[in-house]
Amino acid sequence: MIQCIFILQDNISIKYLSMIFCLIKSSALLLLFPGNISVIMTLLRLTEARGGTMPVLSRGHTT
């Protein structure tokens, strides 16, 4: 399980850069679930609502 901690600041660009960085670190998820970008983006939106921490299941892969 990968913990992605997003930077929660007033600067929205910093926040989204941290989300992109999290996606890059979780590239194993993208490889395991190709075509599920919309699902991942939904997870990101839900994560944002929950305070910025998203556990990403990656089937045993760690970064």
C-alpha positions as CSV (number, residue, x, y, z in Angstrom):
1,M,0.0,0.0,0.0
2,I,1.3,3.4,-1.0
3,Q,0.5,6.4,1.1
4,C,0.3,9.6,-1.0
5,I,0.4,12.7,1.1
6,F,-0.8,15.7,-0.8
7,I,0.5,19.2,0.0
8,L,-2.4,21.0,1.4
9,Q,-1.8,24.7,1.0
10,D,-3.6,27.7,-0.3
11,N,-1.6,27.6,-3.4
12,I,-3.7,25.4,-5.7
13,S,-0.9,24.8,-8.2
14,I,1.3,23.4,-5.4
15,K,-1.5,21.1,-4.4
16,Y,-2.1,19.8,-7.9
17,L,1.6,19.3,-8.5
18,S,1.8,17.1,-5.5
19,M,-1.2,15.1,-6.8
20,I,0.6,14.6,-10.1
21,F,3.7,13.6,-8.3
22,C,1.6,11.1,-6.4
23,L,0.3,9.6,-9.6
24,I,3.8,9.3,-11.0
25,K,4.9,7.5,-7.9
26,S,1.9,5.2,-8.2
27,S,2.6,4.4,-11.8
28,A,2.3,0.7,-11.0
29,L,-1.4,1.3,-10.5
30,L,-1.7,2.8,-14.0
31,L,0.1,-0.2,-15.4
32,L,-2.1,-2.7,-13.6
33,F,-5.3,-0.8,-14.6
34,P,-4.8,0.7,-18.0
35,G,-7.7,2.7,-19.2
36,N,-9.0,3.4,-15.7
37,I,-7.8,7.0,-15.6
38,S,-11.3,8.2,-14.9
39,V,-11.4,5.9,-11.9
40,I,-8.1,7.3,-10.6
41,M,-9.3,10.9,-11.1
42,T,-12.4,10.1,-9.2
43,L,-10.2,8.7,-6.4
44,L,-8.2,11.9,-6.5
45,R,-11.4,14.0,-6.1
46,L,-12.6,11.8,-3.3
47,T,-9.2,12.1,-1.7
48,E,-9.3,15.8,-1.9
49,A,-12.6,15.8,0.0
50,R,-11.2,13.5,2.7
51,G,-8.3,15.7,3.5
52,G,-5.5,14.8,1.1
53,T,-4.4,11.2,2.0
54,M,-5.0,8.5,-0.5
55,P,-4.1,4.8,0.1
56,V,-3.3,3.4,-3.3
57,L,-3.6,-0.4,-3.7
58,S,-0.8,-1.6,-5.9
59,R,-1.0,-5.3,-5.5
60,G,2.2,-5.6,-3.5
61,H,4.3,-3.1,-5.5
62,T,6.0,-0.5,-3.3
63,T,7.9,2.6,-4.2
